Amino acid sequence: MTKTPEKMLKYLKKIDNLGLKQVRVIVPADDEHKVAAYADTLRHDYLNKIATTADADDPRLQELATGRLASAIKPAQIAAWRQELSQSQHILFDRKVLTMQQEWSKMVLAVQAKHAAIMRGETDTERHSALAAVAAMSYRSAKDDLMQYVAANAAA
């Protein structure tokens, strides 16, 4: 799936508005996953700090509040993936599924908090929206981790 130039420009503008930069670095091939995981952690911590501590008029908070949420993986797909793995891989797979499900639950709770704030007429609904967006990013990260594990370990 390739992005059109308009989508790419919109994406780059969004990350710029959040105070993030996309960079390209050269790292040892064996350590690529470590660098990517560290970058994910840094980005998540940074965005979570914006969501929890930024002033209400901070444009980064407003940009984060408009972030997209995530879609779930259907249980039948998870079961199919599990069947493709060897018995010895089931424990780690199940842990990754549990982590993903926990992140999904956090996202759902954050969305519910956002809806509750809107219903109560609170003035700080953008903060709740931003927290929901950060929770969605955590879920997508756990989902990607699970999918990468399956891709790397599924029986051919």
Contacts in CASP RR format, 6 or more apart in sequence:
PFRMAT RR
TARGET T0000
AUTHOR 0000-0000-0000
METHOD contacts of the structure
MODEL  1
MTKTPEKMLKYLKKIDNLGLKQVRVIVPADDEHKVAAYADTLRHDYLNKI
ATTADADDPRLQELATGRLASAIKPAQIAAWRQELSQSQHILFDRKVLTM
QQEWSKMVLAVQAKHAAIMRGETDTERHSALAAVAAMSYRSAKDDLMQYV
AANAAA
3 11 0 8 1.000
12 22 0 8 1.000
14 63 0 8 1.000
15 21 0 8 1.000
15 22 0 8 1.000
17 59 0 8 1.000
17 60 0 8 1.000
17 63 0 8 1.000
18 47 0 8 1.000
18 50 0 8 1.000
18 60 0 8 1.000
18 63 0 8 1.000
18 64 0 8 1.000
19 60 0 8 1.000
20 43 0 8 1.000
20 46 0 8 1.000
25 35 0 8 1.000
27 35 0 8 1.000
40 141 0 8 1.000
43 137 0 8 1.000
44 134 0 8 1.000
44 137 0 8 1.000
44 138 0 8 1.000
44 141 0 8 1.000
47 64 0 8 1.000
47 130 0 8 1.000
47 133 0 8 1.000
47 134 0 8 1.000
47 137 0 8 1.000
48 134 0 8 1.000
50 58 0 8 1.000
50 60 0 8 1.000
50 61 0 8 1.000
50 64 0 8 1.000
50 130 0 8 1.000
51 61 0 8 1.000
51 64 0 8 1.000
51 127 0 8 1.000
51 130 0 8 1.000
51 131 0 8 1.000
51 133 0 8 1.000
51 134 0 8 1.000
52 127 0 8 1.000
52 131 0 8 1.000
54 60 0 8 1.000
54 61 0 8 1.000
54 127 0 8 1.000
54 130 0 8 1.000
55 61 0 8 1.000
56 123 0 8 1.000
56 124 0 8 1.000
56 126 0 8 1.000
56 127 0 8 1.000
61 126 0 8 1.000
61 127 0 8 1.000
61 130 0 8 1.000
62 126 0 8 1.000
64 129 0 8 1.000
64 130 0 8 1.000
64 133 0 8 1.000
64 134 0 8 1.000
65 125 0 8 1.000
65 126 0 8 1.000
65 127 0 8 1.000
65 129 0 8 1.000
65 130 0 8 1.000
65 133 0 8 1.000
66 129 0 8 1.000
66 133 0 8 1.000
67 129 0 8 1.000
67 133 0 8 1.000
67 136 0 8 1.000
68 133 0 8 1.000
68 136 0 8 1.000
69 107 0 8 1.000
69 111 0 8 1.000
69 132 0 8 1.000
69 133 0 8 1.000
69 136 0 8 1.000
70 104 0 8 1.000
70 107 0 8 1.000
70 136 0 8 1.000
70 139 0 8 1.000
70 140 0 8 1.000
70 143 0 8 1.000
72 104 0 8 1.000
73 100 0 8 1.000
73 143 0 8 1.000
73 146 0 8 1.000
78 97 0 8 1.000
81 93 0 8 1.000
81 150 0 8 1.000
81 154 0 8 1.000
82 90 0 8 1.000
82 93 0 8 1.000
82 94 0 8 1.000
84 150 0 8 1.000
84 154 0 8 1.000
84 155 0 8 1.000
85 93 0 8 1.000
85 150 0 8 1.000
85 153 0 8 1.000
85 154 0 8 1.000
85 155 0 8 1.000
86 153 0 8 1.000
86 155 0 8 1.000
89 153 0 8 1.000
92 149 0 8 1.000
93 146 0 8 1.000
93 149 0 8 1.000
93 150 0 8 1.000
93 153 0 8 1.000
96 142 0 8 1.000
96 145 0 8 1.000
96 146 0 8 1.000
96 149 0 8 1.000
97 146 0 8 1.000
99 142 0 8 1.000
99 145 0 8 1.000
99 146 0 8 1.000
100 139 0 8 1.000
100 142 0 8 1.000
100 143 0 8 1.000
100 145 0 8 1.000
100 146 0 8 1.000
102 142 0 8 1.000
103 135 0 8 1.000
103 138 0 8 1.000
103 139 0 8 1.000
103 141 0 8 1.000
103 142 0 8 1.000
103 143 0 8 1.000
104 139 0 8 1.000
106 135 0 8 1.000
106 138 0 8 1.000
106 139 0 8 1.000
107 132 0 8 1.000
107 135 0 8 1.000
107 136 0 8 1.000
107 138 0 8 1.000
107 139 0 8 1.000
109 135 0 8 1.000
110 128 0 8 1.000
110 131 0 8 1.000
110 132 0 8 1.000
110 134 0 8 1.000
110 135 0 8 1.000
111 132 0 8 1.000
111 135 0 8 1.000
113 128 0 8 1.000
113 131 0 8 1.000
113 132 0 8 1.000
114 125 0 8 1.000
114 128 0 8 1.000
114 129 0 8 1.000
114 131 0 8 1.000
114 132 0 8 1.000
117 124 0 8 1.000
117 125 0 8 1.000
117 128 0 8 1.000
118 125 0 8 1.000
118 128 0 8 1.000
122 128 0 8 1.000
END
